[in-house]
Amino acid sequence: MWEAVSCGDEYAAYGVVLGARSAGADDESLLLDVIGTVQRKVGEEWAANRMSVAMEHAATAVNDRMIAALAARHAPDPALGRPERVTREDGPGRITVACVDGEWHALPARLLAEVLRLRGWHVDYLGAQVPTPHLIGHVHRTGPDAVALSSSLATRLPAAHAAVTACQAVGVPVLVGGAAFCDDGRYARLLGADAWAPDGRAAADLLARSPLKPPLAGHQPVDDLPHLVDQEYTMVRRDSGRLVKAALAGLEDRFPAMRSYTERQRQHTAEDLGHIVDFLVAALYMDCEQLFTRFLTWTAGILTARGVPAVSLTPALDVLETELKEFPRAGRLINHARQALNGSAVPAARSGSGVLR
């Protein structure tokens, strides 16, 4: 399957899927253990600079088509119609599966949606980056038993928090998953989600063991993250554009060769600095040193794989620290990340941690 997907050969990939089914492989295993595993390798190969963005997109598109091909084999007979409201007497129930606002990595959510369909759920799959007001409108219209939210990037955690609390406010429990919530689910707990699962199979098993209960009334988002009262997150987020410009100017002072960059090179550098600021903002929201530090060390690995000196990250942090000298939590986050960059070897790049070019 990897050979077919890495070449963008949709027909060869479909042949692999059909051959595996004929040999006795079940569709859930094909979805999670073959397509899902191959997609993780796609991310790893991109991170290691062995696959271009175009190749990564082509490979992801093939995987998405294979999911659709498997799903089509279980489509209901159109002549039978489909009930608008499904109860537990008809099966496990009805669930909405969506990516949080701003999250474009939709394939993990798509895999979960198809696995739940295989297990008898009535699934409303809403796809990538669903604005919270539209999600709530859908929930009001369809009345699901639960909502499953997916996010791969930690920068989407504030949006995830808004979606979780909005769903809970209308009495619908929320299951969350994806790399954004950390590999042990710590951010899911901080944001007050009703449940967390590390992968699609674990999510389906969890829902099968114990259906999620409607959330208790009276929950307030501010109760989850009391540190937000200091307003650092709000002010740094509002000032993010200026911080990127200041960091770019500071790097030019320290590395005069940057002044001869082409406009495209400057744009890419500004985008990279923007990602750093975005992750700093997310870390302030969660008040988590590890969130920002893991992103910076991952970024160092990405830069190293592309022949760019990772040492350039430290001056960028120095400039940001100077600009944010009135913000103690931001300073603590930056200092922790700097120590990690200077005091340990750069780890191998990991898929799903960021979006640098």
N, C-alpha and C positions, 0 to 999 in steps of 0.2 A: 504494500500500500504506500509506503514511504517513497519507493522508487517512482510510482505513478504520480503521486501528489507533487513531489519535488520537481518533476518535469512538467507539471501543469497538464498532465494527460488524463482528462476526465473519463475517456472511454476505457482506458486501462484500469483506472480506479474502480469504475463500475464493474468491470470484469472480475476484479478481486473480490468485491462485495458479493456479487452473484455466486462466485465460486465458493466463498466461505459459507454462504447460506446453504448452498447445495451440499456442502460437506457437514452440515449440522450446526453451524454457529447460530446462536440466537441473536435477534436484532439488538437487544440491550447490550450485549457484549460487543457487537460490531460498533455500536454508537460510542460506548464509553472506553472500551479497551483497545479498539483499533483506530477509529476516527479521532477520538479524544487524545489518544496517545500520540498519534501522528501530528495533530495540531500543536501539541506541546513541543514536539521536536522542531516544528516549523519556527516557533518562537525562539527556541534555543539557537537554531542555526542563524536566524536574523541577528540575534544579540551577539553572536560570535563573528559577525561580519562574513559569514559564508553564504548568505542569501540576501539579495537586494530587496528593497521595499517592494518593487514590482513583482519579483519572484514570490515574496511572502504573500502578497495580495492574491496572486494567481493560485497559489497552493491553498490558501484559505477558501477561495471561491470553489475549488474542486471539492474540498471537504464539505462545504455548505451544500453543494449539489448532491453529494452522497447522502447527507442527512435527509434531504428532500426526497431522494429516490427511495430510501427506506420508509419514510413516512407515507409516501404515496401508496405503498403496498397495504397499508392498514386504513386507508380512507374509507369512511362509511358509504354505504350505497346511497346515492343521491335520491333515489326514489323513496327511501325511508324517512328522509328529512332529519332534522336534528332539533331536539327540544331546546327552547330558549333558557329554561331553568332546569338544572340538574340537581337532584337530591341524592343523599347517601344511599337511598334504596336503589338508585340507578347505577351505583358504583361508589368509589371512594369519595367522590364529591367534585366540586368545581374549583379550579385554581387559576389565578392570573399570574403569568410569568413575564417579567419585564426587566429591562436594564434601567438603572437610575438615570436621571437627567444628566446629559453630558457624557454618558458612557457609550462608546461606539463598539466595544468589543462584545459582540452579540453571540458568538458561537457557543460559549459555555451555557448561556441561558437557553439557546436553541436545543442543545443536547438534553438539558433537564426537561424541557417541555416535551420532547419526543419520548423520553423515558417514562415520564408520568402518563403520557397517552397510552403507552404500551401496558402500563399497569392499571388502566381503566379509568383514569381521571378525565374529566371534561376540562380541557386546557384552553385558555385564552392566551395565546402567545403574542405579546405586543412589540417585541423586537428591541432595537437599540434606542438609547437616549429618549426615554419617555418623560416629558415634563410632568411634574407632580400633579398640577391641577387636572391634566388630562387623564392621568392614572386614576385619580379619585373620581372623576366623572365616569370612567369605565366601571369602577367598583360599584358606584351607586346604581348604574344601569344593569349590571349583571349579577350582583350579589354573590361574589365568590366566598367559599369557605376559608380561603387563605390567599395571600399574595406572596409570591417568591420573587425577590429582588436580587439582581446580579450586578456586581461591579468589579472590574479588574484593577482600576487605578485608584490609589488612596486619595488623590486629589478630588475624587467624587464623594468622599465620605460626608461632607456637609450636606450635599444633595440627598445622599442616602438617608441621613438623619431626618431630613424634612419629609421624605417619602414614608419612612417608617412611622413617624409620629402622626402624619396625616391619615394613613391607613388605620392606625390604631384608634384615632379619634372618631372614626366612623364604625368602630367595632369589628374590624377585620384584623386577624393576627398576621404577622409577617415573618417569613423565613428568609434569611439572607445568606449569600454565598459569593465566592469569588476572591481573588487575590487581594483586593482592597481591604478585606476584613481581617487580614493577617492569617498565617497558616494555623493558628490555634484559636481563631475566632474572637480574640480579645476585643477588637473594635466593634464587633457585633454586640457584645455584652455592654460595652460602654455606651452604645447608641440606643440601648433599650430594646433591641429586636427580640421577638418572642422565641426565635430559634435560629441556629446557625448550623450549616453543614459544610464539610470540606470539599465535597464533590457531588456529582449528580446522583450516584448510587446511594451515597450516605443520606442525601436529602430525601430521596424516594423511600428509603428504608425508615427514616425518622417519621415521615408522614404516615407510613403504613403502621408503625408501632403505636403511635399516639397522636391522633389528630390534634392540631393546635387549637387551644381554647381562645375564645374572644378575650381581648385585653381588658384589664380592669379600668374602670372609669377614673378620671381625675389625674392621669399621668401628664406631666408637663415636661417638654423637652429640656428646659433649664435644669431640671432635676438630674439629668444624665451627665451634664458637663458644667458643674458650677464654676469652674475656672474661667469660663467665658465672661464672667462679670467684670474682669479687668479690662475688657475691650481691646486687648492686643490683637486678637484675631481680626476683629472688625476693622481696625485702623490700618493694619498691615495689608489686609486684602484690598482696602480702598486705595492704598498707596502703591500697589504692586507695579503699575506702569512706570512710575517715577523710579522705583527701586531698580527695575531692569535697565533703564537708561543710565542711572548712576553707576551700576555695576559694569555696564559696557564701557562707559567713560573711564572708570577706574582701571579696567583691564588694559585699555589703550595706553594709559600712563605707565603701567608696569611692563607692558609688552609693546614697544613702539612699532614692531613689525605689523601689528594689527591695523595700523593706520593705512597700510597699503592694501588692505583686504578689498576684494570686489564687493559690490553691493549684495550679491548673493551670499558671500561668506559672512558679511556683517549680519544679514538677516538670519542665517542659521545660528550664528553665535547668540544673537538676541533671543531667538526661540529657545535655545538651550538654557539661557539665563532665566527666561520666563518659566521654564519647567522647574528650575531650582526654587524660584520664588513661590510658585504654585505649591510645591511640596512643603516648603516652609510654612505657608499659610495653613495647609492641611494639618501639619504637625502642631501648630498653635491651636487649631480647633480641637484636636484630640489631646493636646498637652502630652505628647509622646516623643521623647528623644529618639527612640528606635526608628520611628517612622521616617524621620528626616535623614537619619544616619544611614539607614539601609538604602534609601534612594541614592544618596551621595556615593556610597561605596559601589552600588550597582552601576551608577553613571561612570565612575572611574574605570570599571571593567569594560564598559561599552566604548569609552574613549580609547582605552589601551588597545582594544581589538581593532580599532580603526586607525591606529598609528598616531593618535593625538595624545600628547603628554598629559596624564591625569593630574600632574602637579599644577596645572592651570586652574583647578578647582579651588585651591586654597586661597589665592588672591581674590577670587570672586567672593568667597566667604568673608574675607577680611573687609572688603568694601561694604558688604551687606551689614556686617557687624557694626561698622562705623556709622552707617546710615540709620541703624536701629538701636543706637546706644541708649535711648530712653525706654527701651522695651526689654525688661529683664528676662522674661520667658524666651523671647526670640534670641537674646544673647546666649542663654543657656543651651538652646537647641543648636545654634551655630557652633558654639565652642565644643560641644560633644561631637558633632560631625567632623570638625577639624581634627580633633584628637584621634578619631577613628581613622581618618585618611592618612595622618602623619605617623600613626603608631602601629599600623598593621599592614600586611600585604594586601593588595587589592584582590578581592575574591573573584571567582569566575562569574561571568555575567549570567544573570538568571532571567528567564522570560517572565513578562507580566509586571515588572516593577516600574517601568517608565516608558517614555515615548520619544527619547532623543533620536535624532536622525543618525 
